[in-house]
Amino acid sequence: MPRRVEKFRDMKPEELQLQERELSEQVFRLRFQMSSGQAEGLKKLREARKDLARVKTLLHEQAPKSEKR
């Protein structure tokens, strides 16, 4: 599990924002597939949601303190 986070920690903020957009779209598509009855994407959906949370956490940590207020 720690390796997954390290993969994202090495990215620049711009790359993280791009990754966030891609993961958001992937989660949307997987949720749509699940609602149409394709149950094979459940594991991918869970992984994508967790990766999206990791990316958002790192973006929040890297944000300057002036933006956090």
Secondary structure by P-SEA (a helix, b strand, c coil): caaaaaaaaaccaaaaaaaaaaaaaaaaaaaaaaaaccccaaaaaaaaaaaaaaaaaaaaaaccccccc
